[in-house]
Amino acid sequence: MPMYEYRCSQCGAAFEKIVSFSQADAVPCPQCGHTYVQRRISQVAQRMNSGVTGNLSSSSCDSSTGGST
């Protein structure tokens, strides 16, 4: 199931929720219970050759350090 990002139009709370595609528009706010929340555009994880998923714009390796010290 996909993870969606939401923002509540009543209290302004931002939250994420894993729901099925068919239930994506019927999610209440966990903070105030308001039933009208706006689904937001979220960043998509991409599969890399190593099989690891993540954001391609961030890197856990810093090539400028020249290795371990």
Steps between C-alpha positions, in 0.01 A plus 500: 500500500624850426581765759322832455571840653207707624429842648186568703299800380356549851804496734788508249658176623726322251520121515577188299283192474537164326166421339368316199439701184123462540509644856744785427229769493318383816767568764409701813748728677663314791533824699149653482295231322391734221390301196618739228875469455697589190726241346837653418757414238768286658850407395529165327767251603689356207657159472872510429716225347603371843135440590501770767215749488535862595536855387756526222583862586652409838814296548632323807856509360710811482763461230679818614635338820732266310419194711523422869744671734 
